[in-house]
Amino acid sequence: MSTPAPELAASDMESIEKLKGAFDQVRSQLAKVIVGQEDVIEQLLIAMFARAHCILEGVPGLAKTLMISTLSQTLSLNFSRIQFTPDLMPADITGTEVIEENKSTGHREFKFLPGPLFANVVLADEINRTPPKTQAALLEAMQERQVTVGRTRHKLQSPFFVLATMNPIEQEGTYNLPEAQQDRFMFKVFVKYPSYKDEFEIARRTTGLQSEELKPVLTGDQILDLQTLVRKVPVTDHVIRYCLAIVRQTRIGEPGAPKFIKDWLSWGAGPRAVQNLVLAAKARALLYNRAFATTDDVKALALPVMRHRIATNFTAASEGVTTDTVVEKILAETPSKEGELEKDERFKKIFA
């Protein structure tokens, strides 16, 4: 485990307590509507505090959409839902310019009508159902936090999150999400079937008349302050080196990469994977009331950060190997204790 560097001020330590308290409040509000799915909720909140975007993937009926819309109700933020369909055009999400007559002058002039992207929390429902042209418009909003309509750029308000859902079993009428756009999402979170106990509670709650009233617990300004706090969290060189070791091992032909990488992968992760591992580790440390990030934080979030940034080949598919299998094997073969990475001959090649 890394030794923390004393970089946070006393006022920041007080803010850490507030963030932990905010996390517990949001989680308790969500629990009124969402049964179980604690890991998914935690990863959603980590993405939010790290100023990042997130994809939820799971079969129909697992409350992916409900989870995101419920999260928005616990925040004092503007919420917008976009149902992606094959006929959705860029202007449908970005907005468009219309000609409007100025009643005082009688002249006609262009006026911009903002689309549903102009919100703090944007639910991109079934994001893989819309054509590449519309996906590209969303990509600009995610990366640049702006949209371009005609020759004019329009800034999006902060904070801004895109929380997307995908259905893994339906292929008809879908468009594969480009790798460049997947890379813009910090996490790809798998939403799994509930346990027996949770499913029993779901059936009990959703078939009666009861309804829960949710209370907002965080404002936009508070979220922006917490996002700044995440950036201040210190990480040692060893933690950064550990993140680099995980990511650089996925690259075919990289000196020191394990043989199974060449056997199973078509391509590996880029530098954005390292950035997201570090940021996610920082945010997780705060949620667990720690003022520094460790390799344990990196391990806990390596799967959702990495699974959509590497691609398996035909050999892996024929052997039943998934991207999660590859990442888990990398974690098992990468020393996490300080000093071990530097002494390992294979990692000396990776760090050369």
Phi and psi in degrees as a GROMACS rama.xvg file:
@    title "Ramachandran Plot"
@    xaxis  label "Phi"
@    yaxis  label "Psi"
@TYPE xy
-75.6924  151.25  SER-2
-87.5166  126.979  THR-3
-69.2227  149.455  PRO-4
-101.371  130.669  ALA-5
-74.9481  80.688  PRO-6
-110.863  -13.3692  GLU-7
-90.847  137.473  LEU-8
-77.9966  168.69  ALA-9
-61.3287  -37.3236  ALA-10
-64.2094  -33.3337  SER-11
-68.0533  -35.3847  ASP-12
-63.0502  -35.566  MET-13
-66.8464  -36.6415  GLU-14
-67.8338  -32.229  SER-15
-62.1417  -41.8992  ILE-16
-61.2636  -39.1752  GLU-17
-65.8509  -40.8001  LYS-18
-63.9475  -44.436  LEU-19
-60.8391  -41.5216  LYS-20
-64.8569  -39.8921  GLY-21
-64.2076  -41.6798  ALA-22
-60.0335  -45.3759  PHE-23
-65.2529  -37.1952  ASP-24
-67.3054  -45.4939  GLN-25
-61.8759  -43.1543  VAL-26
-64.0385  -39.2701  ARG-27
-68.5167  -35.2571  SER-28
-66.377  -43.3523  GLN-29
-63.4655  -34.8622  LEU-30
-64.4873  -17.7297  ALA-31
-68.4863  -26.0535  LYS-32
-115.497  -41.9061  VAL-33
-97.3261  127.144  ILE-34
-97.3302  125.572  VAL-35
72.2785  -148.078  GLY-36
56.3599  39.2442  GLN-37
-62.9473  -41.7869  GLU-38
-64.4412  -39.5936  ASP-39
-64.124  -45.4885  VAL-40
-61.93  -42.3284  ILE-41
-60.5585  -43.6498  GLU-42
-69.6945  -34.0031  GLN-43
-61.026  -44.3956  LEU-44
-70.0813  -36.3829  LEU-45
-61.9242  -44.376  ILE-46
-60.598  -41.3716  ALA-47
-64.126  -46.6316  MET-48
-71.2676  -20.9912  PHE-49
-91.4731  6.07257  ALA-50
60.9714  49.3028  ARG-51
-133.679  177.425  ALA-52
-112.817  163.931  HIS-53
-146.989  141.723  CYS-54
-109.591  134.54  ILE-55
-108.675  125.078  LEU-56
-119.897  130.9  GLU-57
-176.887  163.353  GLY-58
-69.2536  162.54  VAL-59
-59.5763  147.379  PRO-60
91.0954  7.66863  GLY-61
-98.3717  14.8534  LEU-62
68.3273  31.2213  ALA-63
-64.0914  -50.8485  LYS-64
-64.6964  -42.8591  THR-65
-62.0258  -38.559  LEU-66
-61.7287  -43.9365  MET-67
-71.1923  -44.2808  ILE-68
-65.8228  -34.8285  SER-69
-68.0476  -39.8081  THR-70
-58.3911  -42.2452  LEU-71
-63.212  -29.7844  SER-72
-72.0211  -21.8164  GLN-73
-85.6095  -2.62586  THR-74
-118.304  141.918  LEU-75
-83.5675  65.9395  SER-76
-132.527  159.023  LEU-77
-75.4425  135.752  ASN-78
-120.184  140.593  PHE-79
-140.588  135.928  SER-80
-112.846  130.376  ARG-81
-116.302  116.888  ILE-82
-88.0075  106.702  GLN-83
-76.2453  133.965  PHE-84
-136.994  162.043  THR-85
-62.8463  -18.5812  PRO-86
-101.686  9.58831  ASP-87
-73.9629  129.376  LEU-88
-104.319  159.221  MET-89
-53.2046  -42.0633  PRO-90
-62.5124  -24.0855  ALA-91
-67.7156  -23.34  ASP-92
-109.054  -31.3066  ILE-93
-86.1391  -29.3709  THR-94
107.212  176.316  GLY-95
-150.313  163.695  THR-96
-97.9345  134.733  GLU-97
-123.634  155.157  VAL-98
-88.3107  126.532  ILE-99
-130.598  139.366  GLU-100
-85.9231  127.74  GLU-101
-78.8704  112.522  ASN-102
-66.2932  -26.8957  LYS-103
-79.1921  -31.37  SER-104
-108.009  -20.7938  THR-105
82.5317  -2.90639  GLY-106
-84.5817  150.575  HIS-107
-93.7761  139.027  ARG-108
-145.547  158.608  GLU-109
-78.8195  139.894  PHE-110
-131.125  134.163  LYS-111
-88.5704  127.095  PHE-112
-104.605  108.938  LEU-113
-62.572  143.862  PRO-114
-91.9126  -174.071  GLY-115
-67.7158  -11.5235  PRO-116
-68.0444  -18.0416  LEU-117
-84.4328  68.7863  PHE-118
-146.664  166.35  ALA-119
-78.2026  -43.6805  ASN-120
-116.582  117.542  VAL-121
-112.444  118.983  VAL-122
-91.1706  110.721  LEU-123
-95.6343  90.3283  ALA-124
-80.0004  127.066  ASP-125
52.9062  60.2767  GLU-126
-60.4421  -25.5932  ILE-127
-84.2936  9.51232  ASN-128
-96.7284  -0.227563  ARG-129
-108.967  150.482  THR-130
-68.6038  161.964  PRO-131
-54.7012  -34.0982  PRO-132
-60.6278  -42.724  LYS-133
-75.3787  -35.2867  THR-134
-60.2767  -37.8975  GLN-135
-65.1865  -38.2268  ALA-136
-64.538  -38.3179  ALA-137
-68.065  -36.6726  LEU-138
-60.1326  -42.9241  LEU-139
-61.7128  -43.1721  GLU-140
-62.8023  -41.2474  ALA-141
-66.4907  -44.5157  MET-142
-84.0616  -46.7607  GLN-143
-95.0345  -12.3424  GLU-144
55.7965  43.8129  ARG-145
-156.928  163.505  GLN-146
-128.895  149.034  VAL-147
-112.142  121.116  THR-148
-123.262  116.931  VAL-149
66.2528  -122.884  GLY-150
-106.821  10.1964  ARG-151
-111.814  134.487  THR-152
-98.8604  134.966  ARG-153
-119.555  121.091  HIS-154
-73.0509  142.18  LYS-155
-90.1791  151.08  LEU-156
-75.1009  153.13  GLN-157
-108.683  147.567  SER-158
-71.4238  159.356  PRO-159
-139.522  122.845  PHE-160
-130.394  137.281  PHE-161
-107.243  117.612  VAL-162
-114.137  110.836  LEU-163
-107.966  154.57  ALA-164
-121.453  150.527  THR-165
-138.917  145.027  MET-166
-105.952  117.203  ASN-167
-79.8696  -9.01376  PRO-168
-105.161  -18.6876  ILE-169
-96.3865  125.898  GLU-170
-110.116  -25.1197  GLN-171
-69.3278  130.726  GLU-172
74.2871  21.8555  GLY-173
-114.045  156.235  THR-174
-123.603  123.693  TYR-175
-56.7332  133.393  ASN-176
-71.9338  123.402  LEU-177
-57.9045  148.547  PRO-178
-58.4947  -37.0634  GLU-179
-61.9617  -35.7094  ALA-180
-78.5366  -38.1497  GLN-181
-59.0742  -36.0588  GLN-182
-64.9589  -21.0211  ASP-183
-77.4982  -14.8587  ARG-184
-87.3526  127.811  PHE-185
-61.1552  -47.4574  MET-186
-122.007  145.606  PHE-187
-117.154  109.137  LYS-188
-103.029  128.332  VAL-189
-88.5493  122.656  PHE-190
-95.1338  116.68  VAL-191
-100.88  168.682  LYS-192
-61.149  145.111  TYR-193
-72.0887  160.21  PRO-194
-70.8352  169.216  SER-195
-57.7845  -45.2505  TYR-196
-62.2329  -44.1091  LYS-197
-68.1343  -40.0338  ASP-198
-67.5011  -34.1059  GLU-199
-61.4954  -43.6517  PHE-200
-68.1773  -36.0167  GLU-201
-60.8424  -47.0718  ILE-202
-61.7428  -39.5673  ALA-203
-67.3636  -44.2289  ARG-204
-71.6715  -41.951  ARG-205
-87.0821  -2.22382  THR-206
-109.93  11.3582  THR-207
-115.68  -165.143  GLY-208
-97.454  -9.96456  LEU-209
-66.7636  146.427  GLN-210
-143.757  144.818  SER-211
-106.208  140.485  GLU-212
-98.3331  124.888  GLU-213
-96.43  145.949  LEU-214
-114.264  133.51  LYS-215
-64.9319  135.983  PRO-216
-119.764  -10.1575  VAL-217
-137.732  137.967  LEU-218
-96.4523  169.094  THR-219
-60.8543  -42.4576  GLY-220
-64.0906  -38.8491  ASP-221
-64.4772  -40.5332  GLN-222
-64.8308  -40.7774  ILE-223
-62.5629  -39.1793  LEU-224
-64.446  -41.216  ASP-225
-68.3387  -35.2211  LEU-226
-63.7739  -38.5079  GLN-227
-65.5498  -39.7902  THR-228
-61.6976  -39.7198  LEU-229
-57.6358  -41.3376  VAL-230
-65.6526  -24.9018  ARG-231
-80.5875  -16.6628  LYS-232
-61.8193  127.067  VAL-233
-77.5333  145.956  PRO-234
-130.112  141.94  VAL-235
-78.986  165.55  THR-236
-59.9798  -32.3682  ASP-237
-64.0686  -40.594  HIS-238
-65.1529  -42.062  VAL-239
-64.1311  -41.618  ILE-240
-62.2692  -37.4209  ARG-241
-64.8128  -42.145  TYR-242
-62.3139  -43.1048  CYS-243
-62.4455  -39.8615  LEU-244
-61.6516  -42.305  ALA-245
-63.8497  -47.9663  ILE-246
-71.7954  -45.7349  VAL-247
-67.5234  -23.1076  ARG-248
-69.2256  -18.3134  GLN-249
-82.1123  -6.16921  THR-250
-92.4528  120.053  ARG-251
-62.9519  132.693  ILE-252
87.2025  -7.73022  GLY-253
-68.5054  131.153  GLU-254
-56.7634  129.818  PRO-255
90.3303  -5.29589  GLY-256
-68.2259  140.23  ALA-257
-63.0836  156.348  PRO-258
-63.1802  -34.7104  LYS-259
-65.2826  -20.7125  PHE-260
-65.4794  -46.8593  ILE-261
-65.711  -34.3586  LYS-262
-72.7699  -32.4406  ASP-263
-112.37  -21.9576  TRP-264
-108.264  147.759  LEU-265
-89.9826  -39.5994  SER-266
-155.007  162.575  TRP-267
-109.031  -173.16  GLY-268
-84.5034  151.677  ALA-269
-96.4616  -175.141  GLY-270
-59.735  -27.5034  PRO-271
-62.5234  -25.4501  ARG-272
-65.4699  -40.7631  ALA-273
-63.6221  -45.8134  VAL-274
-58.5775  -43.6844  GLN-275
-72.0635  -32.8488  ASN-276
-62.8309  -44.2484  LEU-277
-66.1146  -47.7901  VAL-278
-63.5223  -42.5044  LEU-279
-63.7289  -39.9186  ALA-280
-62.9325  -39.7687  ALA-281
-62.0836  -47.7486  LYS-282
-64.5074  -40.1414  ALA-283
-65.0658  -38.1067  ARG-284
-58.4754  -42.6595  ALA-285
-65.6806  -39.2756  LEU-286
-64.6471  -26.2535  LEU-287
-98.7609  19.8694  TYR-288
62.6014  36.3733  ASN-289
-117.546  146.042  ARG-290
-95.1191  13.8963  ALA-291
-153.493  152.46  PHE-292
-97.042  148.523  ALA-293
-128.65  174.075  THR-294
-66.4036  -24.9471  THR-295
-64.5664  -36.7386  ASP-296
-64.7779  -40.3422  ASP-297
-63.649  -45.6604  VAL-298
-59.3203  -41.8838  LYS-299
-63.6841  -26.72  ALA-300
-116.932  7.97097  LEU-301
-63.869  -37.7062  ALA-302
-65.4477  -54.9791  LEU-303
-64.5272  -25.5159  PRO-304
-77.6068  -36.0584  VAL-305
-98.6  -26.1332  MET-306
-61.8225  -27.74  ARG-307
-100.899  6.35461  HIS-308
-109.123  -0.0691225  ARG-309
-126.927  156.408  ILE-310
-128.807  128.108  ALA-311
-82.9019  158.272  THR-312
-103.088  -172.142  ASN-313
-64.5569  -37.4981  PHE-314
-60.2966  -45.1287  THR-315
-62.5278  -43.3197  ALA-316
-61.4978  -40.4098  ALA-317
-68.564  -24.719  SER-318
-97.6628  3.22248  GLU-319
74.6757  23.3483  GLY-320
-90.8353  129.059  VAL-321
-108.012  172.548  THR-322
-63.5787  -32.6429  THR-323
-63.3695  -39.1896  ASP-324
-58.6676  -44.1326  THR-325
-64.1128  -46.785  VAL-326
-64.2885  -41.7986  VAL-327
-62.6321  -37.9007  GLU-328
-68.5145  -38.5839  LYS-329
-62.3351  -45.2001  ILE-330
-61.3893  -39.0657  LEU-331
-66.6717  -29.4863  ALA-332
-100.64  6.27239  GLU-333
-110.549  115.667  THR-334
-62.4706  138.066  PRO-335
-107.62  -14.6132  SER-336
-77.6267  144.044  LYS-337
-62.3777  132.669  GLU-338
98.3625  -29.0768  GLY-339
-70.505  -39.5723  GLU-340
-61.3723  -43.8114  LEU-341
-67.2552  -28.7011  GLU-342
-84.7037  -21.5389  LYS-343
-71.891  127.521  ASP-344
-63.5848  -37.046  GLU-345
-66.2501  -39.6795  ARG-346
-77.3096  -21.7679  PHE-347
-60.6132  -36.4385  LYS-348
-69.0206  -39.5938  LYS-349
-65.8673  -36.5415  ILE-350
-87.9894  -2.22616  PHE-351
